[in-house]
Amino acid sequence: MILLGIPFVLAVLFLIGRRLSARNRARSVVIGFVLLNLAAVVAALVMAGTLWFGAPGLAVAAPSAQAEGGTSQNVALSAALSTGLAALGAGIAVGISGSAAIGGITEKPEIFGRALVFVGLAEGIAIYGLIISFFLLTQ
């Protein structure tokens, strides 16, 4: 779906962008890719919601899987949420601290090491979420 949408978005932006300046053309390309990614996320959420709420057989099979020694559905969901939300938070933190670090490094190149430490600390958030999900799944 995304691979089919990229040429379409680029063609529309090319036709529109011929009338725009170079700066506005670049902005319209970025906005087009952001909208394409948002459409892909919405489509994935709709498909996941359809599978989650539209398949009652999966919800009925969950207790039997737990009786056989597998993980329950709630434990798997909590492990997925801990990893996903930690990765989302780490991405936001790396984006903010990374852009600030690049801005600081361009003004004072000698702060490269300290700036790298802050970006590394932000990446650690995702690792903590992954460790928590491993703890949840191995209980």
CNS distance restraints for C-alpha pairs under 8 A (distance, minus, plus):
assign (resid   1 and name CA) (resid   5 and name CA) 6.20 0.50 0.50
assign (resid   1 and name CA) (resid  40 and name CA) 7.83 0.50 0.50
assign (resid   2 and name CA) (resid   6 and name CA) 6.20 0.50 0.50
assign (resid   2 and name CA) (resid  36 and name CA) 7.39 0.50 0.50
assign (resid   2 and name CA) (resid  37 and name CA) 7.98 0.50 0.50
assign (resid   2 and name CA) (resid  40 and name CA) 6.86 0.50 0.50
assign (resid   3 and name CA) (resid   7 and name CA) 7.52 0.50 0.50
assign (resid   4 and name CA) (resid   8 and name CA) 7.09 0.50 0.50
assign (resid   5 and name CA) (resid   9 and name CA) 6.12 0.50 0.50
assign (resid   5 and name CA) (resid  36 and name CA) 7.22 0.50 0.50
assign (resid   6 and name CA) (resid  10 and name CA) 6.09 0.50 0.50
assign (resid   6 and name CA) (resid  33 and name CA) 7.83 0.50 0.50
assign (resid   6 and name CA) (resid  36 and name CA) 7.65 0.50 0.50
assign (resid   7 and name CA) (resid  11 and name CA) 5.97 0.50 0.50
assign (resid   8 and name CA) (resid  12 and name CA) 6.24 0.50 0.50
assign (resid   9 and name CA) (resid  13 and name CA) 6.03 0.50 0.50
assign (resid   9 and name CA) (resid  32 and name CA) 6.36 0.50 0.50
assign (resid   9 and name CA) (resid  33 and name CA) 7.67 0.50 0.50
assign (resid   9 and name CA) (resid  36 and name CA) 7.86 0.50 0.50
assign (resid  10 and name CA) (resid  14 and name CA) 5.90 0.50 0.50
assign (resid  10 and name CA) (resid  29 and name CA) 7.31 0.50 0.50
assign (resid  10 and name CA) (resid  32 and name CA) 7.91 0.50 0.50
assign (resid  11 and name CA) (resid  15 and name CA) 6.24 0.50 0.50
assign (resid  12 and name CA) (resid  16 and name CA) 6.15 0.50 0.50
assign (resid  13 and name CA) (resid  17 and name CA) 5.47 0.50 0.50
assign (resid  13 and name CA) (resid  25 and name CA) 7.73 0.50 0.50
assign (resid  13 and name CA) (resid  28 and name CA) 6.76 0.50 0.50
assign (resid  13 and name CA) (resid  29 and name CA) 6.33 0.50 0.50
assign (resid  13 and name CA) (resid  32 and name CA) 7.47 0.50 0.50
assign (resid  14 and name CA) (resid  18 and name CA) 6.22 0.50 0.50
assign (resid  16 and name CA) (resid  20 and name CA) 7.24 0.50 0.50
assign (resid  17 and name CA) (resid  21 and name CA) 7.55 0.50 0.50
assign (resid  17 and name CA) (resid  24 and name CA) 7.75 0.50 0.50
assign (resid  17 and name CA) (resid  25 and name CA) 5.08 0.50 0.50
assign (resid  17 and name CA) (resid  28 and name CA) 7.54 0.50 0.50
assign (resid  18 and name CA) (resid  25 and name CA) 7.94 0.50 0.50
assign (resid  20 and name CA) (resid  24 and name CA) 5.87 0.50 0.50
assign (resid  20 and name CA) (resid  25 and name CA) 5.70 0.50 0.50
assign (resid  21 and name CA) (resid  25 and name CA) 5.95 0.50 0.50
assign (resid  22 and name CA) (resid  26 and name CA) 6.24 0.50 0.50
assign (resid  23 and name CA) (resid  27 and name CA) 6.29 0.50 0.50
assign (resid  24 and name CA) (resid  28 and name CA) 6.07 0.50 0.50
assign (resid  25 and name CA) (resid  29 and name CA) 6.29 0.50 0.50
assign (resid  26 and name CA) (resid  30 and name CA) 6.31 0.50 0.50
assign (resid  27 and name CA) (resid  31 and name CA) 6.13 0.50 0.50
assign (resid  28 and name CA) (resid  32 and name CA) 6.00 0.50 0.50
assign (resid  29 and name CA) (resid  33 and name CA) 6.32 0.50 0.50
assign (resid  30 and name CA) (resid  34 and name CA) 6.19 0.50 0.50
assign (resid  31 and name CA) (resid  35 and name CA) 6.11 0.50 0.50
assign (resid  32 and name CA) (resid  36 and name CA) 6.14 0.50 0.50
assign (resid  33 and name CA) (resid  37 and name CA) 6.15 0.50 0.50
assign (resid  34 and name CA) (resid  38 and name CA) 6.15 0.50 0.50
assign (resid  35 and name CA) (resid  39 and name CA) 6.13 0.50 0.50
assign (resid  36 and name CA) (resid  40 and name CA) 6.31 0.50 0.50
assign (resid  37 and name CA) (resid  41 and name CA) 6.20 0.50 0.50
assign (resid  38 and name CA) (resid  42 and name CA) 6.14 0.50 0.50
assign (resid  39 and name CA) (resid  43 and name CA) 6.12 0.50 0.50
assign (resid  40 and name CA) (resid  44 and name CA) 6.15 0.50 0.50
assign (resid  41 and name CA) (resid  45 and name CA) 6.13 0.50 0.50
assign (resid  42 and name CA) (resid  46 and name CA) 6.11 0.50 0.50
assign (resid  43 and name CA) (resid  47 and name CA) 6.20 0.50 0.50
assign (resid  44 and name CA) (resid  48 and name CA) 6.06 0.50 0.50
assign (resid  45 and name CA) (resid  49 and name CA) 5.92 0.50 0.50
assign (resid  46 and name CA) (resid  50 and name CA) 6.04 0.50 0.50
assign (resid  47 and name CA) (resid  51 and name CA) 6.25 0.50 0.50
assign (resid  48 and name CA) (resid  52 and name CA) 5.95 0.50 0.50
assign (resid  49 and name CA) (resid  53 and name CA) 5.88 0.50 0.50
assign (resid  49 and name CA) (resid  54 and name CA) 7.64 0.50 0.50
assign (resid  50 and name CA) (resid  54 and name CA) 5.12 0.50 0.50
assign (resid  50 and name CA) (resid  55 and name CA) 7.69 0.50 0.50
assign (resid  51 and name CA) (resid  55 and name CA) 5.66 0.50 0.50
assign (resid  55 and name CA) (resid  59 and name CA) 7.36 0.50 0.50
assign (resid  56 and name CA) (resid  60 and name CA) 6.43 0.50 0.50
assign (resid  57 and name CA) (resid  61 and name CA) 6.26 0.50 0.50
assign (resid  58 and name CA) (resid  62 and name CA) 6.52 0.50 0.50
assign (resid  61 and name CA) (resid  65 and name CA) 6.52 0.50 0.50
assign (resid  62 and name CA) (resid  66 and name CA) 6.45 0.50 0.50
assign (resid  62 and name CA) (resid  72 and name CA) 6.15 0.50 0.50
assign (resid  62 and name CA) (resid  73 and name CA) 6.08 0.50 0.50
assign (resid  63 and name CA) (resid  67 and name CA) 6.28 0.50 0.50
assign (resid  63 and name CA) (resid  72 and name CA) 6.94 0.50 0.50
assign (resid  64 and name CA) (resid  68 and name CA) 6.44 0.50 0.50
assign (resid  65 and name CA) (resid  69 and name CA) 6.77 0.50 0.50
assign (resid  65 and name CA) (resid  70 and name CA) 5.34 0.50 0.50
assign (resid  65 and name CA) (resid  71 and name CA) 7.00 0.50 0.50
assign (resid  65 and name CA) (resid  72 and name CA) 6.94 0.50 0.50
assign (resid  66 and name CA) (resid  70 and name CA) 4.80 0.50 0.50
assign (resid  66 and name CA) (resid  71 and name CA) 5.53 0.50 0.50
assign (resid  66 and name CA) (resid  72 and name CA) 5.26 0.50 0.50
assign (resid  71 and name CA) (resid  75 and name CA) 6.44 0.50 0.50
assign (resid  71 and name CA) (resid  76 and name CA) 6.68 0.50 0.50
assign (resid  71 and name CA) (resid 137 and name CA) 6.95 0.50 0.50
assign (resid  72 and name CA) (resid  76 and name CA) 6.44 0.50 0.50
assign (resid  73 and name CA) (resid  77 and name CA) 6.11 0.50 0.50
assign (resid  74 and name CA) (resid  78 and name CA) 6.07 0.50 0.50
assign (resid  75 and name CA) (resid  79 and name CA) 6.13 0.50 0.50
assign (resid  75 and name CA) (resid 136 and name CA) 6.61 0.50 0.50
assign (resid  75 and name CA) (resid 137 and name CA) 6.89 0.50 0.50
assign (resid  76 and name CA) (resid  80 and name CA) 6.16 0.50 0.50
assign (resid  76 and name CA) (resid 136 and name CA) 7.96 0.50 0.50
assign (resid  76 and name CA) (resid 137 and name CA) 6.90 0.50 0.50
assign (resid  77 and name CA) (resid  81 and name CA) 6.08 0.50 0.50
assign (resid  78 and name CA) (resid  82 and name CA) 6.04 0.50 0.50
assign (resid  78 and name CA) (resid 133 and name CA) 7.58 0.50 0.50
assign (resid  78 and name CA) (resid 136 and name CA) 7.87 0.50 0.50
assign (resid  79 and name CA) (resid  83 and name CA) 6.31 0.50 0.50
assign (resid  79 and name CA) (resid 132 and name CA) 7.26 0.50 0.50
assign (resid  79 and name CA) (resid 133 and name CA) 4.26 0.50 0.50
assign (resid  79 and name CA) (resid 134 and name CA) 7.44 0.50 0.50
assign (resid  79 and name CA) (resid 136 and name CA) 6.13 0.50 0.50
assign (resid  79 and name CA) (resid 137 and name CA) 6.86 0.50 0.50
assign (resid  80 and name CA) (resid  84 and name CA) 5.92 0.50 0.50
assign (resid  80 and name CA) (resid 133 and name CA) 6.94 0.50 0.50
assign (resid  81 and name CA) (resid  85 and name CA) 5.72 0.50 0.50
assign (resid  82 and name CA) (resid  86 and name CA) 5.94 0.50 0.50
assign (resid  82 and name CA) (resid 129 and name CA) 5.29 0.50 0.50
assign (resid  82 and name CA) (resid 130 and name CA) 7.18 0.50 0.50
assign (resid  82 and name CA) (resid 132 and name CA) 6.91 0.50 0.50
assign (resid  82 and name CA) (resid 133 and name CA) 6.14 0.50 0.50
assign (resid  83 and name CA) (resid  87 and name CA) 6.07 0.50 0.50
assign (resid  83 and name CA) (resid 126 and name CA) 6.89 0.50 0.50
assign (resid  83 and name CA) (resid 129 and name CA) 4.70 0.50 0.50
assign (resid  83 and name CA) (resid 130 and name CA) 5.07 0.50 0.50
assign (resid  83 and name CA) (resid 132 and name CA) 7.71 0.50 0.50
assign (resid  83 and name CA) (resid 133 and name CA) 6.25 0.50 0.50
assign (resid  84 and name CA) (resid  88 and name CA) 6.14 0.50 0.50
assign (resid  84 and name CA) (resid 129 and name CA) 7.81 0.50 0.50
assign (resid  85 and name CA) (resid  89 and name CA) 6.08 0.50 0.50
assign (resid  85 and name CA) (resid 129 and name CA) 7.75 0.50 0.50
assign (resid  86 and name CA) (resid  90 and name CA) 6.01 0.50 0.50
assign (resid  86 and name CA) (resid 125 and name CA) 5.97 0.50 0.50
assign (resid  86 and name CA) (resid 126 and name CA) 4.83 0.50 0.50
assign (resid  86 and name CA) (resid 127 and name CA) 7.92 0.50 0.50
assign (resid  86 and name CA) (resid 128 and name CA) 7.46 0.50 0.50
assign (resid  86 and name CA) (resid 129 and name CA) 5.07 0.50 0.50
assign (resid  86 and name CA) (resid 130 and name CA) 7.81 0.50 0.50
assign (resid  87 and name CA) (resid  91 and name CA) 6.04 0.50 0.50
assign (resid  87 and name CA) (resid 125 and name CA) 7.16 0.50 0.50
assign (resid  87 and name CA) (resid 126 and name CA) 4.58 0.50 0.50
assign (resid  87 and name CA) (resid 129 and name CA) 7.33 0.50 0.50
assign (resid  88 and name CA) (resid  92 and name CA) 6.37 0.50 0.50
assign (resid  88 and name CA) (resid 126 and name CA) 7.92 0.50 0.50
assign (resid  89 and name CA) (resid  93 and name CA) 6.13 0.50 0.50
assign (resid  89 and name CA) (resid 125 and name CA) 7.30 0.50 0.50
assign (resid  89 and name CA) (resid 126 and name CA) 7.56 0.50 0.50
assign (resid  90 and name CA) (resid  94 and name CA) 5.91 0.50 0.50
assign (resid  90 and name CA) (resid 122 and name CA) 5.67 0.50 0.50
assign (resid  90 and name CA) (resid 123 and name CA) 5.53 0.50 0.50
assign (resid  90 and name CA) (resid 124 and name CA) 7.48 0.50 0.50
assign (resid  90 and name CA) (resid 125 and name CA) 5.45 0.50 0.50
assign (resid  90 and name CA) (resid 126 and name CA) 5.56 0.50 0.50
assign (resid  91 and name CA) (resid  95 and name CA) 6.03 0.50 0.50
assign (resid  91 and name CA) (resid 123 and name CA) 7.63 0.50 0.50
assign (resid  92 and name CA) (resid  96 and name CA) 6.30 0.50 0.50
assign (resid  93 and name CA) (resid  97 and name CA) 5.95 0.50 0.50
assign (resid  93 and name CA) (resid 119 and name CA) 7.94 0.50 0.50
assign (resid  93 and name CA) (resid 122 and name CA) 5.54 0.50 0.50
assign (resid  93 and name CA) (resid 123 and name CA) 7.78 0.50 0.50
assign (resid  94 and name CA) (resid  98 and name CA) 5.31 0.50 0.50
assign (resid  94 and name CA) (resid 119 and name CA) 5.72 0.50 0.50
assign (resid  94 and name CA) (resid 122 and name CA) 5.55 0.50 0.50
assign (resid  94 and name CA) (resid 123 and name CA) 6.52 0.50 0.50
assign (resid  95 and name CA) (resid  99 and name CA) 6.07 0.50 0.50
assign (resid  96 and name CA) (resid 100 and name CA) 6.28 0.50 0.50
assign (resid  97 and name CA) (resid 101 and name CA) 5.92 0.50 0.50
assign (resid  97 and name CA) (resid 118 and name CA) 6.77 0.50 0.50
assign (resid  97 and name CA) (resid 119 and name CA) 5.83 0.50 0.50
assign (resid  97 and name CA) (resid 122 and name CA) 7.66 0.50 0.50
assign (resid  98 and name CA) (resid 102 and name CA) 6.13 0.50 0.50
assign (resid  98 and name CA) (resid 115 and name CA) 7.96 0.50 0.50
assign (resid  98 and name CA) (resid 119 and name CA) 5.88 0.50 0.50
assign (resid  99 and name CA) (resid 103 and name CA) 6.20 0.50 0.50
assign (resid 100 and name CA) (resid 104 and name CA) 6.12 0.50 0.50
assign (resid 101 and name CA) (resid 105 and name CA) 6.00 0.50 0.50
assign (resid 101 and name CA) (resid 112 and name CA) 7.75 0.50 0.50
assign (resid 101 and name CA) (resid 115 and name CA) 5.13 0.50 0.50
assign (resid 101 and name CA) (resid 116 and name CA) 7.41 0.50 0.50
assign (resid 101 and name CA) (resid 119 and name CA) 7.81 0.50 0.50
assign (resid 102 and name CA) (resid 106 and name CA) 6.19 0.50 0.50
assign (resid 103 and name CA) (resid 107 and name CA) 6.69 0.50 0.50
assign (resid 104 and name CA) (resid 108 and name CA) 6.00 0.50 0.50
assign (resid 104 and name CA) (resid 109 and name CA) 7.60 0.50 0.50
assign (resid 104 and name CA) (resid 111 and name CA) 7.37 0.50 0.50
assign (resid 104 and name CA) (resid 115 and name CA) 7.89 0.50 0.50
assign (resid 105 and name CA) (resid 109 and name CA) 4.57 0.50 0.50
assign (resid 105 and name CA) (resid 110 and name CA) 7.21 0.50 0.50
assign (resid 105 and name CA) (resid 111 and name CA) 6.12 0.50 0.50
assign (resid 105 and name CA) (resid 112 and name CA) 5.89 0.50 0.50
assign (resid 105 and name CA) (resid 115 and name CA) 7.72 0.50 0.50
assign (resid 111 and name CA) (resid 115 and name CA) 6.13 0.50 0.50
assign (resid 112 and name CA) (resid 116 and name CA) 6.10 0.50 0.50
assign (resid 113 and name CA) (resid 117 and name CA) 6.42 0.50 0.50
assign (resid 114 and name CA) (resid 118 and name CA) 6.74 0.50 0.50
assign (resid 115 and name CA) (resid 119 and name CA) 6.54 0.50 0.50
assign (resid 116 and name CA) (resid 120 and name CA) 6.12 0.50 0.50
assign (resid 117 and name CA) (resid 121 and name CA) 6.16 0.50 0.50
assign (resid 118 and name CA) (resid 122 and name CA) 6.38 0.50 0.50
assign (resid 119 and name CA) (resid 123 and name CA) 6.44 0.50 0.50
assign (resid 120 and name CA) (resid 124 and name CA) 6.39 0.50 0.50
assign (resid 121 and name CA) (resid 125 and name CA) 7.25 0.50 0.50
assign (resid 123 and name CA) (resid 127 and name CA) 7.17 0.50 0.50
assign (resid 124 and name CA) (resid 128 and name CA) 6.30 0.50 0.50
assign (resid 125 and name CA) (resid 129 and name CA) 6.48 0.50 0.50
assign (resid 126 and name CA) (resid 130 and name CA) 6.29 0.50 0.50
assign (resid 127 and name CA) (resid 131 and name CA) 6.20 0.50 0.50
assign (resid 128 and name CA) (resid 132 and name CA) 6.27 0.50 0.50
assign (resid 129 and name CA) (resid 133 and name CA) 6.30 0.50 0.50
assign (resid 130 and name CA) (resid 134 and name CA) 6.31 0.50 0.50
assign (resid 131 and name CA) (resid 135 and name CA) 6.28 0.50 0.50
assign (resid 132 and name CA) (resid 136 and name CA) 6.23 0.50 0.50
assign (resid 133 and name CA) (resid 137 and name CA) 6.14 0.50 0.50
assign (resid 134 and name CA) (resid 138 and name CA) 6.12 0.50 0.50
assign (resid 135 and name CA) (resid 139 and name CA) 6.50 0.50 0.50
